[in-house]
Amino acid sequence: MKISFIGSGNVATHLALAFQKTGHSVLSVYSKNYQHAVRFCKKIKRCCPVRKISELNPTSEIIFICVTDREVEKIVSREFISKKVALVHTSGSMSLDVFSEIPNPCGVFYPLQTFTKNIPVDFSNVPVLLESKNRELLKKLKALSKSIGASGTVVNSQKRAWIHLSAVFASNFTNHLLSIAEKILKNNKLNFKLLHPLIMETFQKALRVGPEKAQTGPAKRGDSKIIKQHLKLLKTEPRVRLLYERLTGSIVDFKDKG
Ligand SMILES: NC(=O)c1ccc[n+]([C@@H]2O[C@H](COP(=O)([O-])OP(=O)(O)OC[C@H]3O[C@@H](n4cnc5c(N)ncnc54)[C@H](OP(=O)(O)O)[C@@H]3O)[C@@H](O)[C@H]2O)c1
């Protein structure tokens, strides 16, 4: 398939690499900062950086719009893109309706995974949530996800929004909590590596037996003495202390109400 990109960040880079590796042609890329498009093309052979969206390769069958969510709408409403080319965004939270005013075939290709530009990603079995009202495009998106080893599943915008919300809890928030754990150790001249086996077991166990069953710790045990001790240690960190109190309350609520 012939593909172009708008945006050259985390998702665009990983998708372009995966598409190219599996025999698709990544023809051109437009990014807000032209130098970023140039940098993208150093990784994606035979892809051309362009200075305007209207200069994207006209033989492209699909343009992937991989930009920050609030920019998708602006691009779609302001830019003139040939009616023949399909437009696809990769956002978890943005409805397909963002394309409602334009005549092009439109769709969503949301890979349910976390992407960081220079960290390799294995697409095998990554769920890709697909949506389109255009049958031909939906078929193409299914074929694309299959070609990179991912598993394409058709999901409507409403369900995708719930999935995205749960993904924020499962991935972004847990990662933030790991950052806090790392900072607490660093502040006390201790190494984050100490926690590696605990982190591995926590996630593996949650997947093995389910997260609710896997929960342990002072909040689950109702150990108020330890909780008070932890809050005392956090007296100079009011925001983290508040987070500790809220999360403790949430664990207690789950325990009591299920
Ligand atoms: N990262 C993830 O884990 C992940 C996972 C699944 C889905 N997504 C979704 O994928 C989309 C892209 O996310 P990302 O993580 O790849 O973002 P990102 O790394 O922050 O990259 C955003 C890209 O958008 C470009 N951009 C912003 N405004 C633009 C405009 N007006 N015109 C052209 N390009 C513009 C930026 O260009 P410059 O660099 O030139 O400024 C940058 O290359 C979002 O909808 C996000 O929700 C992300």
The ligand as an ORCA input file, in Angstrom:
! r2SCAN-3c Opt
* xyz 0 1
  N       2.491      7.706     22.017
  C       1.657      6.726     22.235
  O       1.945      5.842     23.049
  C       0.355      6.635     21.460
  C      -0.267      5.382     21.375
  C      -1.410      5.251     20.590
  C      -1.949      6.367     19.944
  N      -1.353      7.583     20.097
  C      -1.973      8.722     19.360
  O      -1.214      8.986     18.178
  C      -1.211     10.395     17.893
  C       0.223     10.899     17.851
  O       0.824     10.683     19.111
  P       2.422     10.700     19.288
  O       2.718     10.082     20.610
  O       3.078     10.174     18.071
  O       2.665     12.259     19.389
  P       4.084     13.019     19.360
  O       5.210     12.069     19.471
  O       3.953     14.125     20.331
  O       4.114     13.601     17.883
  C       3.186     14.535     17.471
  C       3.578     14.953     16.061
  O       2.555     15.817     15.601
  C       3.198     16.805     14.825
  N       2.281     17.950     14.719
  C       1.685     18.653     15.714
  N       0.902     19.614     15.187
  C       1.010     19.488     13.847
  C       0.451     20.190     12.740
  N      -0.389     21.204     12.919
  N       0.792     19.796     11.499
  C       1.641     18.756     11.302
  N       2.214     18.061     12.291
  C       1.896     18.434     13.548
  C       4.462     17.124     15.557
  O       5.295     17.716     14.625
  P       6.732     18.382     14.961
  O       7.538     17.311     15.613
  O       7.230     18.725     13.612
  O       6.445     19.538     15.867
  C       4.903     15.709     15.976
  O       5.681     15.107     14.985
  C      -2.082     11.041     18.975
  O      -3.390     11.115     18.495
  C      -2.009     10.034     20.131
  O      -3.153     10.094     20.943
  C      -0.216      7.744     20.820
*
